Every structure is written in structure tokens, then in C-alpha cells.
Amino acid sequence: MLTSSLVIVAIVVITALAFDFTNGFHDSANAMATSVATGALRPRVAVALAAVLNVVGAFMSTEVAKTISSGMVDDSLVTPAMVFAGLTGAIIWNLLTWLLGMPSSSSHALFGGLIGAVLVSAGIAGVHFDVVVSKILLPALAAPLVAGVAAAVATRLAYRIVPDPEGRSASVFRHGQTISASMVALAHGTSDGQKTMGIITLVLVAGGYQLSGTSPQFWVVLLAGLAIGAGTYSGGWRIMRTLGKGLVDIKAPQGFAAESATTAAILASSHLGFGLSTTHVASGSIMGSGVGRNAKEVRWSVAGRMALTWLVTLPCAAAVGAAAAAITLLGSAGIVITLVLLIGTVAAVLVAARRNKVTADNVHDTHEVAVIAPASGSGPVGGSGTAVPTHA
């Protein structure tokens, strides 16, 4: 019995690290898309820098990890199988949205998957909905708005105060982006790096290998940090193209403003233990920087699709997590079936992705992707003359 329990816990820990890897490549754009888009950093340099700082950030705080391991759900009712089912929902949603190039929230995919699995397996008593509302849903609404307003104000000031911000002064902003983008990557580690720590801690508690309410162990912090760092280094180029070129044709002053606003919002939320989506914050900041420069240049159709993705992420991941949990109720055979289905889905997505590769070499290219709708005058939505990515 002990051996069987240990095997299940080991499977869940490995799956959690796999999710952490997908979190890294799904969210690498949050830190580096604007710097890559403005030419402040070369693509490979950007993701390498972000990867290292993600690992460093993972060691800076554990408040978010505690929210997940002992705040969001009742750990006395949670089993390793439930956590595995929740991770299945999160990974599948992450991969599907990555394939489409849509910057959805890895955090909300994780929360949704876990909530759906616990609801099916333990009932409504297993989820602390007051914590879900106060530390997940409300920050999800407020943080992107706050970051967007801050980025808009900073961008407007940059264009009013700095002489020739897109000409002689642009190099200053690009140099500044090296620092601001690095701070976003560091903040991302303090936020998203902790979420997998919380999940692994939760499964260790559920399996009887750690006391309830205790902090993540050092090996958990280390492995979670390395997993998200490795995922970040892999690039996530599809989403980086969308955030860097699809939403706003961003310039250096906007990039610096957006990154600074994103950093402030993420670090504040991590300190308070909020399960904040760094994707929501980064996207809100980029949109705000577009409004601060010229609201007409924001591709609102792309923004609308992104917002729709945000809205459906948690319930869709919850639905997949719930379905996986129903299968795992069959016992060991159910866990094996779920694992096979997960591996099959991952393989199918990777095969589909190979048909239209987006790499560090073509992340700036937009000629291969469809235009959503032509603007009157010169080019695609927003009139900037740049094609809007719809699937890369």
C-alpha cells in the first residue's frame, strides 16, 4: 500500500514539474515579448536571461505557494489522484492555447483544473471559495486594470517629457528595457514559480509525506524553479509573437513603461499571496502602453479574443480537470488511463505545432499569419501595416 501511494505521489510530482515547464514556455512572453519586439534584446538572449531570473525569483518568496497548498482547497480532503487530475486539465489547456498563440493564464488553468478535480472527487466542501474569490478572482479583475492604467500614464509622460522618444532617445529606453524586462522575469519567478511548489506541497501533504500548513521543502523549490526556468528558455515563441506584435506595434518607450508596470503589480501581489496571473498583468500593461501612445493603434479585435480566452480559461480547465477526476475514481487503472490520454494529447499538439513552427528566427515575421480585418487606408487592424497573428 505504501509503495502504491509513493508511486502515485511520484507520478503527480513529475506531472507537476511538466506543468511548470509548460508554464515557463507559455509565459516567457510576459517578461520578454516587448524587449524582443523593440529590439532591446535578441530573442535567445532574452529567454536565457528570463530563465535564470525565473529560477532566482522562485527562491524569493513562498506566500503564493502557501495559498495554493493550504488556502484554496481543503488539504484534508484532497488526494494525490485529485491533484493529478487537476494538473491534467491545466497542462492540456496550456498546450492548446500555446498552439493557438493565445496568451491565456497558466495560473488560472492550474486553479481551474484543481478546482474541477476537487469538486468531482470531494464535493463543494473541498474548495475554499472565499479564498478563490479574494486571492484569485478579484486580483484577476483588478491587477490588469491597475497595471494598464499605470503603463498608459507612464507612456503618455514619456512621450510628453522626453524629446524625440522614438528617435534619439529610443536607445535609452531600449537600454532601460534590459533592466525592466529582467525585473519582470524575476517577478514572474516569485509568482508563477511558486504555484507548482504549492501543488507539489499539496500532494505531499495529501500523501502523508508532509505536515499540513508547512512551507515547501528546499528540493521542491529547487526543482520547481529549474522546471519553469527550462520552460522559459525553450522560448514560447508563438505567444511572444502575439504579445510583441499582435496586440500593439510596440515601441521602446512603451516597452519600458509596460514592463515597469508589470513588475510593480506582480511583486506586490506575490508579497500579499495573491494567485495573480502574470499573463493578465503583462497583457494589460501592453494594452495600456498602446492607449498611452495612441488608443487607435491598439488592435482591439485581438484584445477581445484575448479577453475571451481569459474568461473561459478557468472553467474550461476545470471541466477537463473534472473529467480527468471522474476517470481517476476508477482507481489505479483510472490514473493510468488519464496518464495515457494526457501523453496522447501532448503528442498530438506537438505534431500539430510542427506544421507551422515559430522560432527565435521568425518570431518577428508576420507575413505568414492571417489578417483579422483590413483597416480603411493602409493595412491591417489599427492601420499599422503589420499583419495580426491569429494562430502562431
C-alpha positions as CSV (number, residue, x, y, z in Angstrom):
1,M,0.0,0.0,0.0
2,L,2.9,2.3,0.9
3,T,4.6,1.5,-2.4
4,S,1.5,2.2,-4.4
5,S,0.9,5.5,-2.6
6,L,4.5,6.5,-3.2
7,V,4.3,5.7,-6.9
8,I,1.2,7.9,-7.3
9,V,2.8,10.8,-5.5
10,A,5.9,10.4,-7.7
11,I,3.7,10.5,-10.8
12,V,2.0,13.6,-9.6
13,V,5.2,15.4,-8.7
14,I,6.6,14.6,-12.2
15,T,3.4,15.8,-13.8
16,A,3.5,19.0,-11.7
17,L,7.1,19.7,-12.9
18,A,5.8,19.1,-16.5
19,F,3.1,21.7,-15.9
20,D,5.8,24.0,-14.6
21,F,7.7,23.6,-17.8
22,T,4.6,24.4,-19.9
23,N,4.1,27.4,-17.6
24,G,7.6,28.6,-18.4
25,F,7.3,28.5,-22.2
26,H,3.7,29.7,-22.1
27,D,4.6,32.7,-20.0
28,S,8.1,33.6,-21.2
29,A,6.5,36.2,-23.4
30,N,5.2,38.1,-20.4
31,A,8.7,39.1,-19.5
32,M,10.4,39.4,-22.8
33,A,7.9,40.0,-25.6
34,T,8.2,43.8,-25.5
35,S,12.0,43.7,-25.4
36,V,12.3,41.3,-28.3
37,A,9.7,43.3,-30.3
38,T,11.6,46.6,-29.8
39,G,15.0,45.1,-30.4
40,A,16.2,45.8,-26.9
41,L,17.3,42.2,-26.6
42,R,18.0,39.4,-29.1
43,P,15.4,36.6,-28.7
44,R,17.8,33.9,-27.4
45,V,19.5,36.3,-25.0
46,A,16.1,37.4,-23.8
47,V,14.8,33.9,-22.9
48,A,18.2,32.9,-21.4
49,L,18.1,35.9,-19.1
50,A,14.5,35.3,-18.2
51,A,15.2,31.6,-17.4
52,V,17.9,32.4,-15.0
53,L,15.9,35.1,-13.2
54,N,12.8,32.9,-13.0
55,V,14.9,30.4,-11.0
56,V,16.3,33.2,-8.8
57,G,12.8,34.6,-8.2
58,A,11.4,31.1,-7.2
59,F,13.6,31.3,-4.1
60,M,12.5,34.8,-3.0
61,S,9.1,34.1,-1.5
62,T,6.6,31.2,-0.7
63,E,3.4,33.2,0.1
64,V,1.7,32.2,-3.2
65,A,2.7,28.6,-2.6
66,K,1.0,28.6,0.8
67,T,-2.2,30.0,-0.8
68,I,-2.3,27.0,-3.1
69,S,-1.2,24.3,-0.8
70,S,-3.4,25.1,2.1
71,G,-5.7,28.0,1.3
72,M,-7.5,27.4,-2.0
73,V,-8.7,23.8,-1.2
74,D,-9.1,21.7,2.0
75,D,-5.9,19.7,2.0
76,S,-7.5,17.2,4.4
77,L,-9.9,16.1,1.7
78,V,-7.5,16.2,-1.2
79,T,-5.8,13.1,-2.6
80,P,-2.8,12.8,-4.9
81,A,-5.2,11.5,-7.6
82,M,-7.2,14.7,-7.4
83,V,-4.1,16.8,-7.8
84,F,-3.0,14.7,-10.8
85,A,-6.4,15.2,-12.5
86,G,-6.2,18.9,-11.9
87,L,-2.7,19.1,-13.4
88,T,-4.0,17.2,-16.4
89,G,-6.6,19.9,-17.1
90,A,-4.0,22.6,-16.7
91,I,-1.5,21.1,-19.0
92,I,-4.0,20.3,-21.8
93,W,-5.3,23.9,-21.7
94,N,-1.8,25.4,-21.6
95,L,-0.8,23.4,-24.7
96,L,-3.9,24.2,-26.7
97,T,-3.7,27.9,-26.1
98,W,0.1,27.8,-26.8
99,L,-0.7,26.1,-30.1
100,L,-3.1,29.0,-31.0
101,G,-0.6,31.6,-29.8
102,M,-3.1,33.0,-27.3
103,P,-1.6,34.4,-24.0
104,S,-4.1,32.7,-21.6
105,S,-3.3,32.3,-17.9
106,S,-1.3,29.3,-16.8
107,S,-2.2,30.2,-13.3
108,H,-6.0,30.1,-14.0
109,A,-5.5,26.9,-15.9
110,L,-3.9,25.4,-12.8
111,F,-6.6,26.8,-10.4
112,G,-9.4,25.7,-12.7
113,G,-8.1,22.2,-13.2
114,L,-7.6,21.7,-9.4
115,I,-11.0,23.2,-8.5
116,G,-12.8,21.0,-11.1
117,A,-11.0,17.8,-9.9
118,V,-11.7,18.5,-6.2
119,L,-15.4,19.3,-6.8
120,V,-15.9,16.0,-8.6
121,S,-13.9,13.9,-6.1
122,A,-14.6,15.7,-2.7
123,G,-17.6,17.9,-3.3
124,I,-18.1,21.6,-2.8
125,A,-16.7,21.3,0.8
126,G,-13.3,20.6,-0.7
127,V,-12.9,24.1,-2.2
128,H,-12.5,27.3,-0.1
129,F,-14.4,29.6,-2.4
130,D,-13.8,32.7,-0.2
131,V,-10.1,32.3,-0.8
132,V,-10.7,31.7,-4.5
133,V,-12.7,35.0,-4.7
134,S,-10.4,37.1,-2.6
135,K,-7.0,35.9,-3.7
136,I,-7.7,34.7,-7.3
137,L,-10.8,36.2,-8.9
138,L,-10.7,39.8,-7.6
139,P,-6.9,40.2,-8.3
140,A,-7.6,38.9,-11.8
141,L,-10.0,41.7,-12.4
142,A,-8.1,44.5,-10.6
143,A,-4.4,43.8,-11.4
144,P,-4.6,44.1,-15.3
145,L,-6.6,47.3,-15.0
146,V,-4.2,48.9,-12.5
147,A,-1.2,47.8,-14.5
148,G,-2.8,49.1,-17.7
149,V,-3.5,52.5,-16.2
150,A,0.0,52.7,-14.8
151,A,1.5,51.8,-18.2
152,A,-0.7,54.3,-20.0
153,V,0.2,57.1,-17.7
154,A,3.9,56.3,-17.9
155,T,3.8,56.0,-21.7
156,R,2.0,59.3,-22.0
157,L,4.5,61.0,-19.8
158,A,7.4,59.5,-21.7
159,Y,6.1,60.9,-25.0
160,R,5.4,64.4,-23.5
161,I,8.5,64.8,-21.4
162,V,11.3,63.0,-23.3
163,P,12.5,64.7,-26.5
164,D,12.2,62.5,-29.6
165,P,11.3,59.3,-27.7
166,E,11.3,57.2,-30.8
167,G,14.4,58.7,-32.3
168,R,17.5,59.9,-30.4
169,S,16.1,58.9,-27.0
170,A,14.9,55.4,-28.1
171,S,18.3,53.8,-27.3
172,V,18.0,55.0,-23.7
173,F,14.6,53.3,-23.4
174,R,15.9,50.1,-25.0
175,H,18.8,50.0,-22.5
176,G,16.3,50.6,-19.8
177,Q,14.2,47.7,-21.1
178,T,17.1,45.3,-20.3
179,I,16.6,46.2,-16.6
180,S,12.8,46.4,-16.7
181,A,12.4,43.1,-18.6
182,S,14.7,41.4,-16.2
183,M,12.6,42.6,-13.3
184,V,9.5,41.1,-14.9
185,A,11.3,37.8,-15.2
186,L,12.4,37.9,-11.6
187,A,8.8,38.8,-10.5
188,H,7.4,36.0,-12.6
189,G,9.6,33.6,-10.7
190,T,8.3,34.9,-7.4
191,S,4.7,34.4,-8.6
192,D,4.3,31.5,-11.1
193,G,7.3,29.6,-9.8
194,Q,5.6,29.2,-6.5
195,K,2.4,27.8,-7.9
196,T,4.0,24.5,-8.8
197,M,5.7,24.5,-5.4
198,G,2.3,24.8,-3.8
199,I,0.9,21.9,-5.9
200,I,3.8,19.6,-5.0
201,T,3.5,20.6,-1.3
202,L,-0.2,19.9,-1.5
203,V,0.3,16.4,-2.9
204,L,3.0,15.7,-0.3
205,V,0.5,16.7,2.4
206,A,-2.2,14.6,0.8
207,G,0.0,11.6,0.6
208,G,1.1,11.9,4.3
209,Y,4.7,12.9,3.5
210,Q,4.5,16.5,4.9
211,L,2.6,18.3,7.6
212,S,-0.4,20.5,6.7
213,G,0.4,24.2,6.7
214,T,4.2,23.9,6.3
215,S,6.2,25.6,3.7
216,P,7.6,24.0,0.6
217,Q,10.7,21.9,1.1
218,F,14.0,23.1,-0.4
219,W,14.1,20.3,-3.1
220,V,10.6,21.3,-4.1
221,V,11.6,25.0,-4.5
222,L,14.7,24.0,-6.4
223,L,13.0,21.6,-8.9
224,A,10.1,24.0,-9.5
225,G,12.5,26.8,-10.1
226,L,14.6,24.8,-12.6
227,A,11.5,23.5,-14.4
228,I,10.0,26.9,-15.0
229,G,13.4,28.2,-16.0
230,A,13.9,25.4,-18.5
231,G,10.4,26.1,-20.0
232,T,11.2,29.8,-20.2
233,Y,14.4,29.1,-22.1
234,S,12.5,27.0,-24.6
235,G,11.0,30.2,-25.9
236,G,7.3,30.1,-26.2
237,W,7.7,32.0,-29.5
238,R,4.1,31.7,-30.6
239,I,2.8,33.7,-27.7
240,M,5.7,36.1,-27.8
241,R,4.8,37.0,-31.4
242,T,1.2,37.7,-30.3
243,L,2.2,39.9,-27.3
244,G,5.1,41.6,-29.1
245,K,3.4,42.4,-32.4
246,G,-0.2,41.3,-32.4
247,L,-1.7,43.5,-29.8
248,V,0.2,46.7,-30.2
249,D,3.0,47.6,-32.6
250,I,5.1,48.5,-29.6
251,K,8.0,51.0,-29.4
252,A,10.8,51.2,-26.9
253,P,9.2,53.9,-24.6
254,Q,6.0,51.8,-24.4
255,G,8.0,48.6,-23.7
256,F,9.8,50.2,-20.8
257,A,6.6,51.6,-19.4
258,A,4.7,48.3,-19.8
259,E,7.5,46.2,-18.2
260,S,7.8,48.6,-15.2
261,A,4.1,48.5,-14.5
262,T,4.0,44.7,-14.8
263,T,6.9,44.3,-12.4
264,A,5.3,46.5,-9.7
265,A,1.9,44.7,-9.9
266,I,3.4,41.2,-9.8
267,L,5.8,41.9,-6.9
268,A,3.0,43.5,-4.9
269,S,0.7,40.6,-5.4
270,S,3.3,38.0,-4.6
271,H,4.0,39.7,-1.3
272,L,0.3,39.5,-0.5
273,G,0.0,35.9,-1.5
274,F,-2.4,36.6,-4.4
275,G,-2.6,33.9,-7.1
276,L,-2.2,36.5,-9.8
277,S,-2.0,35.8,-13.5
278,T,1.2,37.3,-14.8
279,T,-0.3,36.9,-18.3
280,H,-3.2,39.1,-17.4
281,V,-0.9,41.8,-15.9
282,A,1.6,41.8,-18.8
283,S,-1.2,41.9,-21.4
284,G,-3.0,44.7,-19.5
285,S,0.3,46.7,-19.3
286,I,1.0,46.3,-23.1
287,M,-2.5,47.4,-23.9
288,G,-2.2,50.3,-21.5
289,S,1.0,51.4,-23.2
290,G,-0.8,51.3,-26.5
291,V,-3.6,53.5,-25.1
292,G,-1.0,55.9,-23.7
293,R,0.6,56.4,-27.1
294,N,-2.5,56.3,-29.3
295,A,-5.6,54.2,-28.5
296,K,-6.3,53.8,-32.2
297,E,-3.2,51.7,-32.6
298,V,-4.4,49.0,-30.2
299,R,-5.8,46.1,-32.1
300,W,-9.0,45.8,-30.2
301,S,-10.1,42.7,-32.0
302,V,-7.1,40.8,-30.8
303,A,-7.6,42.2,-27.3
304,G,-11.2,41.0,-27.4
305,R,-10.1,37.5,-28.4
306,M,-7.5,37.5,-25.6
307,A,-10.1,38.7,-23.0
308,L,-12.5,35.9,-24.1
309,T,-9.7,33.4,-23.7
310,W,-9.1,34.7,-20.2
311,L,-12.8,34.3,-19.3
312,V,-13.0,30.7,-20.4
313,T,-9.6,29.5,-19.1
314,L,-10.7,28.7,-15.6
315,P,-14.0,27.0,-16.4
316,C,-12.5,25.1,-19.4
317,A,-9.6,23.8,-17.4
318,A,-12.0,23.0,-14.6
319,A,-14.1,20.9,-17.0
320,V,-11.0,18.9,-18.2
321,G,-9.9,18.5,-14.6
322,A,-13.3,17.3,-13.6
323,A,-13.4,14.8,-16.4
324,A,-9.9,13.5,-15.5
325,A,-11.0,13.2,-11.9
326,A,-14.0,11.2,-12.9
327,I,-11.7,8.7,-14.6
328,T,-9.2,8.6,-11.7
329,L,-12.1,7.5,-9.5
330,L,-11.7,4.1,-11.1
331,G,-8.5,3.7,-9.0
332,S,-5.0,2.8,-10.3
333,A,-6.5,1.9,-13.7
334,G,-8.1,5.3,-14.0
335,I,-4.8,7.0,-13.2
336,V,-3.1,5.0,-16.0
337,I,-5.9,5.8,-18.5
338,T,-5.7,9.5,-17.6
339,L,-1.9,9.5,-18.0
340,V,-2.2,7.8,-21.4
341,L,-4.8,10.4,-22.5
342,L,-2.5,13.2,-21.3
343,I,0.5,11.9,-23.1
344,G,-1.6,11.4,-26.3
345,T,-2.8,14.9,-26.2
346,V,0.7,16.3,-25.7
347,A,1.9,14.3,-28.7
348,A,-1.0,15.5,-30.9
349,V,-0.4,19.1,-30.0
350,L,3.4,18.9,-30.7
351,V,2.7,17.2,-34.1
352,A,0.3,20.0,-35.0
353,A,2.8,22.6,-33.9
354,R,5.5,21.2,-36.2
355,R,3.3,22.1,-39.2
356,N,3.7,25.8,-38.5
357,K,6.9,26.4,-36.5
358,V,7.5,29.7,-34.7
359,T,11.1,30.0,-33.6
360,A,13.6,32.6,-32.4
361,D,14.5,33.2,-36.1
362,N,11.0,34.0,-37.3
363,V,9.3,35.4,-34.2
364,H,9.2,38.9,-35.8
365,D,7.7,37.6,-39.0
366,T,4.0,38.3,-39.5
367,H,3.6,37.7,-43.3
368,E,2.6,34.0,-42.8
369,V,-0.4,34.7,-40.5
370,A,-3.8,35.8,-41.4
371,V,-5.1,39.3,-41.1
372,I,-8.3,39.6,-39.0
373,A,-9.8,42.5,-40.9
374,P,-8.4,45.2,-43.1
375,A,-8.4,48.8,-41.9
376,S,-9.5,51.6,-44.2
377,G,-6.4,53.0,-45.7
378,S,-3.2,51.1,-45.2
379,G,-3.1,47.7,-43.9
380,P,-4.5,45.5,-41.1
381,V,-6.3,46.4,-37.9
382,G,-5.1,49.6,-36.4
383,G,-3.7,50.8,-39.7
384,S,-0.1,50.0,-38.7
385,G,0.7,47.9,-41.8
386,T,1.5,44.8,-39.7
387,A,-0.3,41.6,-40.1
388,V,-2.1,40.4,-37.0
389,P,-1.2,36.9,-35.8
390,T,-4.2,34.7,-35.4
391,H,-2.7,31.3,-34.8
392,A,1.1,31.5,-34.5
